[in-house]
Amino acid sequence: MRLIVGLGNPGPEYQWTPHNLGFLAVDEIANRSGIRVERPEAKALVGLGKVAGKEVILAKPQTYMNLSGISVRHLMEKYEVEPDALLVMWDERDLPWGLIRVGERGMGGTHNGAKSVTSVVGQEFARLRLGCGPDHPVSDLAAYVLRPMKRGELEVAAEMVATAGDAVELILKEGIAAAMNKYNRKVPKETSEGE
């Protein structure tokens, strides 16, 4: 059984903010698989079912972002899930809009929700980061990720969470290395004709 957690903040005022890309990715996976993520358990909304033929628990912690680790720990204890069966998805302001990155381990970086999870679980769990980095200097990054997304950003976000859904299916079918090889490519630089 695999525990797949998307990080975000509960409440309608946060639903369409960059900081809730993790929730949106869980919604995408749930919609594809016919899983309803609505049962309150372990300080999260939870849904059980199959994705890519594998038994999964989909979860959206309801603790607010900075305390996400509390919910993840409760979920892991309840379902007896080890860190190697955990996959956490979150927004990443250090990646450009539309890019995703799959990883096997690491720190939480500048993301408070990810830092909360690593403080409880350690660094040895799979993660999928969804890029939402600004293309211009921003003085208040917290306000930037907590504001409603603009129309163009919503379109990119929809494509990105669809890609995240594909990546999660690939992780479940073929393992994390296959997903890293496919999705962790650098953006090709534009070349002029004749090069």
Backbone hydrogen bonds, N-H to C=O, Kabsch-Sander energy under -0.5 kcal/mol:
donor,donor_aa,acceptor,acceptor_aa,energy
2,R,55,E,-2.0
3,L,85,A,-2.5
4,I,2,R,-0.6
4,I,57,I,-3.2
5,V,3,L,-0.6
5,V,87,L,-3.0
6,G,59,A,-2.4
7,L,89,M,-2.8
14,Y,11,G,-1.5
15,Q,11,G,-0.7
17,T,14,Y,-1.9
19,H,145,V,-2.4
20,N,17,T,-1.8
21,L,18,P,-1.7
22,G,7,L,-0.7
23,F,7,L,-0.9
24,L,20,N,-2.3
25,A,21,L,-2.2
26,V,22,G,-1.8
27,D,23,F,-2.5
28,E,24,L,-2.1
29,I,25,A,-2.2
30,A,26,V,-2.8
31,N,27,D,-2.8
32,R,28,E,-2.2
33,S,29,I,-1.6
34,G,30,A,-1.0
35,I,30,A,-2.3
37,V,35,I,-0.7
38,E,36,R,-1.2
38,E,46,V,-1.2
39,R,46,V,-2.1
41,E,39,R,-0.6
41,E,44,A,-2.7
44,A,41,E,-1.6
45,L,60,K,-1.9
46,V,39,R,-2.4
47,G,58,L,-2.2
49,G,56,V,-1.9
51,V,54,K,-2.4
54,K,51,V,-2.2
56,V,49,G,-3.1
57,I,2,R,-2.7
58,L,47,G,-3.2
59,A,4,I,-2.2
60,K,45,L,-2.2
62,Q,43,K,-2.9
67,L,64,Y,-1.8
68,S,65,M,-2.0
70,I,67,L,-1.5
71,S,67,L,-0.8
72,V,68,S,-2.3
73,R,69,G,-2.7
74,H,70,I,-2.1
75,L,71,S,-2.7
76,M,72,V,-2.6
77,E,73,R,-2.3
78,K,74,H,-2.8
79,Y,75,L,-2.5
80,E,76,M,-0.5
80,E,77,E,-0.6
81,V,76,M,-2.1
85,A,82,E,-2.3
86,L,83,P,-1.6
87,L,3,L,-2.6
88,V,126,A,-2.1
89,M,5,V,-2.8
90,W,128,L,-1.8
92,E,130,L,-3.1
95,L,92,E,-1.4
97,W,133,G,-0.7
98,G,131,G,-1.2
99,L,96,P,-1.8
101,R,129,R,-1.9
103,G,127,R,-2.7
106,G,123,Q,-1.4
111,H,108,G,-1.6
112,N,110,T,-0.6
115,K,111,H,-2.6
116,S,112,N,-2.1
117,V,113,G,-2.0
118,T,114,A,-2.7
119,S,115,K,-2.0
120,V,116,S,-0.8
120,V,117,V,-0.9
121,V,117,V,-3.2
122,G,118,T,-1.7
125,F,123,Q,-1.6
126,A,86,L,-1.6
127,R,103,G,-2.5
128,L,88,V,-2.3
129,R,101,R,-3.0
130,L,90,W,-2.9
131,G,99,L,-3.3
131,G,129,R,-0.6
132,C,92,E,-2.3
132,C,95,L,-0.6
133,G,92,E,-0.5
133,G,95,L,-3.3
141,L,139,S,-0.5
144,Y,140,D,-1.9
145,V,141,L,-2.1
146,L,142,A,-1.1
147,R,143,A,-0.6
147,R,144,Y,-0.7
149,M,16,W,-2.8
154,L,150,K,-2.6
155,E,151,R,-1.9
156,V,152,G,-2.0
157,A,153,E,-3.1
158,A,154,L,-2.3
159,E,155,E,-1.8
160,M,156,V,-2.6
161,V,157,A,-2.8
162,A,158,A,-1.6
163,T,159,E,-2.2
164,A,160,M,-2.6
165,G,161,V,-2.2
166,D,162,A,-2.0
167,A,163,T,-2.6
168,V,164,A,-2.6
169,E,165,G,-2.1
170,L,166,D,-2.2
171,I,167,A,-2.6
172,L,168,V,-2.4
173,K,169,E,-2.0
174,E,170,L,-3.3
175,G,170,L,-0.8
175,G,171,I,-1.4
179,A,175,G,-1.2
180,M,176,I,-2.7
181,N,177,A,-2.5
182,K,178,A,-1.7
183,Y,179,A,-2.8
184,N,180,M,-2.1
195,E,192,S,-1.6
